Amino acid sequence: MSENIICLCKGISEETIVKAIKEGATSVEAVKEKTEATSGPCRGSRCISKIEELIEKHK
């Protein structure tokens, strides 16, 4: 089973982001602090919307 990479710059998987959300990261900033997603060269321009969707789905 291949991982669904959400943050391409940092190689952060959907599984990692969902785990962070379930551990209490209920904002993009909190997900960034726990996973480093959105901290790559694109500064989240490619992944913020997907992270927001995951937060809504899993919070």
PDB file as gemmi writes it, atoms N, CA and C in Angstrom:
CRYST1    1.000    1.000    1.000  90.00  90.00  90.00 P 1                      
ATOM      1  N   MET A   1       0.856  -1.195   0.000  1.00  0.00           N  
ATOM      2  CA  MET A   1       0.000   0.000   0.000  1.00  0.00           C  
ATOM      3  C   MET A   1       0.890   1.242   0.000  1.00  0.00           C  
ATOM      4  N   SER A   2       0.699   2.096  -0.972  1.00  0.00           N  
ATOM      5  CA  SER A   2       1.524   3.303  -1.051  1.00  0.00           C  
ATOM      6  C   SER A   2       0.936   4.407  -0.176  1.00  0.00           C  
ATOM      7  N   GLU A   3       1.828   5.226   0.348  1.00  0.00           N  
ATOM      8  CA  GLU A   3       1.393   6.334   1.184  1.00  0.00           C  
ATOM      9  C   GLU A   3       0.896   7.477   0.323  1.00  0.00           C  
ATOM     10  N   ASN A   4      -0.116   8.160   0.795  1.00  0.00           N  
ATOM     11  CA  ASN A   4      -0.622   9.344   0.134  1.00  0.00           C  
ATOM     12  C   ASN A   4       0.136  10.539   0.719  1.00  0.00           C  
ATOM     13  N   ILE A   5       1.060  11.097  -0.056  1.00  0.00           N  
ATOM     14  CA  ILE A   5       1.864  12.214   0.421  1.00  0.00           C  
ATOM     15  C   ILE A   5       1.064  13.506   0.244  1.00  0.00           C  
ATOM     16  N   ILE A   6       0.876  14.221   1.341  1.00  0.00           N  
ATOM     17  CA  ILE A   6       0.114  15.473   1.328  1.00  0.00           C  
ATOM     18  C   ILE A   6       1.054  16.656   1.134  1.00  0.00           C  
ATOM     19  N   CYS A   7       2.091  16.738   1.947  1.00  0.00           N  
ATOM     20  CA  CYS A   7       3.074  17.818   1.836  1.00  0.00           C  
ATOM     21  C   CYS A   7       4.230  17.299   0.982  1.00  0.00           C  
ATOM     22  N   LEU A   8       4.238  17.695  -0.282  1.00  0.00           N  
ATOM     23  CA  LEU A   8       5.248  17.193  -1.211  1.00  0.00           C  
ATOM     24  C   LEU A   8       6.645  17.679  -0.859  1.00  0.00           C  
ATOM     25  N   CYS A   9       6.777  18.909  -0.423  1.00  0.00           N  
ATOM     26  CA  CYS A   9       8.099  19.471  -0.112  1.00  0.00           C  
ATOM     27  C   CYS A   9       8.796  18.704   1.000  1.00  0.00           C  
ATOM     28  N   LYS A  10       8.056  18.353   2.023  1.00  0.00           N  
ATOM     29  CA  LYS A  10       8.625  17.681   3.196  1.00  0.00           C  
ATOM     30  C   LYS A  10       8.361  16.178   3.200  1.00  0.00           C  
ATOM     31  N   GLY A  11       7.564  15.682   2.248  1.00  0.00           N  
ATOM     32  CA  GLY A  11       7.269  14.256   2.177  1.00  0.00           C  
ATOM     33  C   GLY A  11       6.412  13.758   3.330  1.00  0.00           C  
ATOM     34  N   ILE A  12       5.476  14.601   3.791  1.00  0.00           N  
ATOM     35  CA  ILE A  12       4.618  14.245   4.931  1.00  0.00           C  
ATOM     36  C   ILE A  12       3.371  13.519   4.415  1.00  0.00           C  
ATOM     37  N   SER A  13       3.129  12.338   4.978  1.00  0.00           N  
ATOM     38  CA  SER A  13       2.009  11.515   4.518  1.00  0.00           C  
ATOM     39  C   SER A  13       0.690  11.933   5.155  1.00  0.00           C  
ATOM     40  N   GLU A  14      -0.394  11.516   4.495  1.00  0.00           N  
ATOM     41  CA  GLU A  14      -1.733  11.744   5.047  1.00  0.00           C  
ATOM     42  C   GLU A  14      -1.854  11.070   6.411  1.00  0.00           C  
ATOM     43  N   GLU A  15      -1.303   9.875   6.537  1.00  0.00           N  
ATOM     44  CA  GLU A  15      -1.364   9.144   7.808  1.00  0.00           C  
ATOM     45  C   GLU A  15      -0.723   9.949   8.938  1.00  0.00           C  
ATOM     46  N   THR A  16       0.413  10.567   8.674  1.00  0.00           N  
ATOM     47  CA  THR A  16       1.111  11.374   9.686  1.00  0.00           C  
ATOM     48  C   THR A  16       0.272  12.581  10.082  1.00  0.00           C  
ATOM     49  N   ILE A  17      -0.345  13.233   9.099  1.00  0.00           N  
ATOM     50  CA  ILE A  17      -1.160  14.414   9.372  1.00  0.00           C  
ATOM     51  C   ILE A  17      -2.414  14.027  10.149  1.00  0.00           C  
ATOM     52  N   VAL A  18      -3.073  12.947   9.754  1.00  0.00           N  
ATOM     53  CA  VAL A  18      -4.271  12.499  10.463  1.00  0.00           C  
ATOM     54  C   VAL A  18      -3.918  12.137  11.907  1.00  0.00           C  
ATOM     55  N   LYS A  19      -2.788  11.484  12.124  1.00  0.00           N  
ATOM     56  CA  LYS A  19      -2.351  11.162  13.487  1.00  0.00           C  
ATOM     57  C   LYS A  19      -2.181  12.433  14.316  1.00  0.00           C  
ATOM     58  N   ALA A  20      -1.569  13.454  13.743  1.00  0.00           N  
ATOM     59  CA  ALA A  20      -1.385  14.723  14.452  1.00  0.00           C  
ATOM     60  C   ALA A  20      -2.726  15.360  14.795  1.00  0.00           C  
ATOM     61  N   ILE A  21      -3.679  15.305  13.860  1.00  0.00           N  
ATOM     62  CA  ILE A  21      -5.015  15.864  14.096  1.00  0.00           C  
ATOM     63  C   ILE A  21      -5.691  15.116  15.252  1.00  0.00           C  
ATOM     64  N   LYS A  22      -5.598  13.796  15.229  1.00  0.00           N  
ATOM     65  CA  LYS A  22      -6.224  12.996  16.291  1.00  0.00           C  
ATOM     66  C   LYS A  22      -5.559  13.214  17.644  1.00  0.00           C  
ATOM     67  N   GLU A  23      -4.321  13.694  17.624  1.00  0.00           N  
ATOM     68  CA  GLU A  23      -3.608  14.008  18.863  1.00  0.00           C  
ATOM     69  C   GLU A  23      -3.824  15.457  19.293  1.00  0.00           C  
ATOM     70  N   GLY A  24      -4.739  16.172  18.591  1.00  0.00           N  
ATOM     71  CA  GLY A  24      -5.121  17.501  19.036  1.00  0.00           C  
ATOM     72  C   GLY A  24      -4.732  18.667  18.155  1.00  0.00           C  
ATOM     73  N   ALA A  25      -4.080  18.413  17.032  1.00  0.00           N  
ATOM     74  CA  ALA A  25      -3.710  19.504  16.121  1.00  0.00           C  
ATOM     75  C   ALA A  25      -4.930  19.880  15.280  1.00  0.00           C  
ATOM     76  N   THR A  26      -5.655  20.912  15.707  1.00  0.00           N  
ATOM     77  CA  THR A  26      -6.912  21.253  15.038  1.00  0.00           C  
ATOM     78  C   THR A  26      -6.814  22.523  14.193  1.00  0.00           C  
ATOM     79  N   SER A  27      -5.596  22.925  13.858  1.00  0.00           N  
ATOM     80  CA  SER A  27      -5.395  24.044  12.938  1.00  0.00           C  
ATOM     81  C   SER A  27      -4.194  23.719  12.054  1.00  0.00           C  
ATOM     82  N   VAL A  28      -4.084  24.409  10.933  1.00  0.00           N  
ATOM     83  CA  VAL A  28      -2.941  24.195  10.043  1.00  0.00           C  
ATOM     84  C   VAL A  28      -1.646  24.485  10.796  1.00  0.00           C  
ATOM     85  N   GLU A  29      -1.638  25.537  11.596  1.00  0.00           N  
ATOM     86  CA  GLU A  29      -0.437  25.891  12.363  1.00  0.00           C  
ATOM     87  C   GLU A  29      -0.056  24.779  13.340  1.00  0.00           C  
ATOM     88  N   ALA A  30      -1.039  24.192  14.009  1.00  0.00           N  
ATOM     89  CA  ALA A  30      -0.766  23.102  14.943  1.00  0.00           C  
ATOM     90  C   ALA A  30      -0.243  21.864  14.212  1.00  0.00           C  
ATOM     91  N   VAL A  31      -0.804  21.575  13.037  1.00  0.00           N  
ATOM     92  CA  VAL A  31      -0.308  20.460  12.224  1.00  0.00           C  
ATOM     93  C   VAL A  31       1.138  20.736  11.809  1.00  0.00           C  
ATOM     94  N   LYS A  32       1.424  21.976  11.448  1.00  0.00           N  
ATOM     95  CA  LYS A  32       2.791  22.359  11.072  1.00  0.00           C  
ATOM     96  C   LYS A  32       3.756  22.120  12.226  1.00  0.00           C  
ATOM     97  N   GLU A  33       3.360  22.517  13.427  1.00  0.00           N  
ATOM     98  CA  GLU A  33       4.221  22.349  14.602  1.00  0.00           C  
ATOM     99  C   GLU A  33       4.507  20.877  14.882  1.00  0.00           C  
ATOM    100  N   LYS A  34       3.499  20.012  14.689  1.00  0.00           N  
ATOM    101  CA  LYS A  34       3.672  18.590  14.984  1.00  0.00           C  
ATOM    102  C   LYS A  34       4.368  17.822  13.866  1.00  0.00           C  
ATOM    103  N   THR A  35       4.209  18.256  12.606  1.00  0.00           N  
ATOM    104  CA  THR A  35       4.669  17.428  11.480  1.00  0.00           C  
ATOM    105  C   THR A  35       5.662  18.118  10.543  1.00  0.00           C  
ATOM    106  N   GLU A  36       5.794  19.419  10.609  1.00  0.00           N  
ATOM    107  CA  GLU A  36       6.586  20.241   9.685  1.00  0.00           C  
ATOM    108  C   GLU A  36       5.920  20.427   8.319  1.00  0.00           C  
ATOM    109  N   ALA A  37       4.699  19.896   8.143  1.00  0.00           N  
ATOM    110  CA  ALA A  37       3.965  20.144   6.897  1.00  0.00           C  
ATOM    111  C   ALA A  37       3.756  21.648   6.742  1.00  0.00           C  
ATOM    112  N   THR A  38       3.808  22.139   5.565  1.00  0.00           N  
ATOM    113  CA  THR A  38       3.686  23.552   5.157  1.00  0.00           C  
ATOM    114  C   THR A  38       4.948  24.362   5.424  1.00  0.00           C  
ATOM    115  N   SER A  39       6.028  23.732   5.894  1.00  0.00           N  
ATOM    116  CA  SER A  39       7.243  24.492   6.184  1.00  0.00           C  
ATOM    117  C   SER A  39       8.320  24.322   5.119  1.00  0.00           C  
ATOM    118  N   GLY A  40       7.956  23.735   3.998  1.00  0.00           N  
ATOM    119  CA  GLY A  40       8.912  23.563   2.903  1.00  0.00           C  
ATOM    120  C   GLY A  40       8.998  24.797   2.018  1.00  0.00           C  
ATOM    121  N   PRO A  41       9.696  24.680   0.906  1.00  0.00           N  
ATOM    122  CA  PRO A  41       9.906  25.827   0.010  1.00  0.00           C  
ATOM    123  C   PRO A  41       8.621  26.485  -0.512  1.00  0.00           C  
ATOM    124  N   CYS A  42       7.542  25.726  -0.683  1.00  0.00           N  
ATOM    125  CA  CYS A  42       6.308  26.328  -1.219  1.00  0.00           C  
ATOM    126  C   CYS A  42       5.462  26.969  -0.119  1.00  0.00           C  
ATOM    127  N   ARG A  43       5.887  26.814   1.142  1.00  0.00           N  
ATOM    128  CA  ARG A  43       5.182  27.402   2.294  1.00  0.00           C  
ATOM    129  C   ARG A  43       3.709  26.998   2.338  1.00  0.00           C  
ATOM    130  N   GLY A  44       3.428  25.770   1.919  1.00  0.00           N  
ATOM    131  CA  GLY A  44       2.072  25.243   2.025  1.00  0.00           C  
ATOM    132  C   GLY A  44       1.150  25.540   0.864  1.00  0.00           C  
ATOM    133  N   SER A  45       1.646  26.215  -0.161  1.00  0.00           N  
ATOM    134  CA  SER A  45       0.739  26.582  -1.262  1.00  0.00           C  
ATOM    135  C   SER A  45       0.137  25.355  -1.937  1.00  0.00           C  
ATOM    136  N   ARG A  46       0.824  24.219  -1.867  1.00  0.00           N  
ATOM    137  CA  ARG A  46       0.307  23.002  -2.497  1.00  0.00           C  
ATOM    138  C   ARG A  46      -0.475  22.115  -1.540  1.00  0.00           C  
ATOM    139  N   CYS A  47      -0.338  22.307  -0.223  1.00  0.00           N  
ATOM    140  CA  CYS A  47      -0.949  21.342   0.697  1.00  0.00           C  
ATOM    141  C   CYS A  47      -1.902  21.918   1.739  1.00  0.00           C  
ATOM    142  N   ILE A  48      -1.929  23.226   1.922  1.00  0.00           N  
ATOM    143  CA  ILE A  48      -2.788  23.783   2.975  1.00  0.00           C  
ATOM    144  C   ILE A  48      -4.251  23.403   2.790  1.00  0.00           C  
ATOM    145  N   SER A  49      -4.766  23.471   1.579  1.00  0.00           N  
ATOM    146  CA  SER A  49      -6.189  23.161   1.389  1.00  0.00           C  
ATOM    147  C   SER A  49      -6.485  21.702   1.732  1.00  0.00           C  
ATOM    148  N   LYS A  50      -5.589  20.792   1.396  1.00  0.00           N  
ATOM    149  CA  LYS A  50      -5.794  19.383   1.725  1.00  0.00           C  
ATOM    150  C   LYS A  50      -5.703  19.165   3.239  1.00  0.00           C  
ATOM    151  N   ILE A  51      -4.770  19.850   3.888  1.00  0.00           N  
ATOM    152  CA  ILE A  51      -4.654  19.741   5.347  1.00  0.00           C  
ATOM    153  C   ILE A  51      -5.924  20.262   6.012  1.00  0.00           C  
ATOM    154  N   GLU A  52      -6.456  21.373   5.521  1.00  0.00           N  
ATOM    155  CA  GLU A  52      -7.709  21.908   6.068  1.00  0.00           C  
ATOM    156  C   GLU A  52      -8.845  20.904   5.906  1.00  0.00           C  
ATOM    157  N   GLU A  53      -8.909  20.231   4.765  1.00  0.00           N  
ATOM    158  CA  GLU A  53      -9.935  19.202   4.549  1.00  0.00           C  
ATOM    159  C   GLU A  53      -9.769  18.057   5.543  1.00  0.00           C  
ATOM    160  N   LEU A  54      -8.529  17.636   5.763  1.00  0.00           N  
ATOM    161  CA  LEU A  54      -8.280  16.549   6.707  1.00  0.00           C  
ATOM    162  C   LEU A  54      -8.649  16.950   8.126  1.00  0.00           C  
ATOM    163  N   ILE A  55      -8.373  18.203   8.508  1.00  0.00           N  
ATOM    164  CA  ILE A  55      -8.751  18.672   9.831  1.00  0.00           C  
ATOM    165  C   ILE A  55     -10.263  18.603   9.998  1.00  0.00           C  
ATOM    166  N   GLU A  56     -11.001  19.088   9.009  1.00  0.00           N  
ATOM    167  CA  GLU A  56     -12.473  19.049   9.083  1.00  0.00           C  
ATOM    168  C   GLU A  56     -12.986  17.610   9.188  1.00  0.00           C  
ATOM    169  N   LYS A  57     -12.359  16.709   8.465  1.00  0.00           N  
ATOM    170  CA  LYS A  57     -12.812  15.324   8.425  1.00  0.00           C  
ATOM    171  C   LYS A  57     -12.484  14.559   9.706  1.00  0.00           C  
ATOM    172  N   HIS A  58     -11.358  14.881  10.359  1.00  0.00           N  
ATOM    173  CA  HIS A  58     -10.860  14.042  11.444  1.00  0.00           C  
ATOM    174  C   HIS A  58     -10.851  14.684  12.827  1.00  0.00           C  
ATOM    175  N   LYS A  59     -11.233  15.959  12.920  1.00  0.00           N  
ATOM    176  CA  LYS A  59     -11.152  16.587  14.257  1.00  0.00           C  
ATOM    177  C   LYS A  59     -12.237  16.091  15.201  1.00  0.00           C  
TER     178      LYS A  59                                                      
END                                                                             
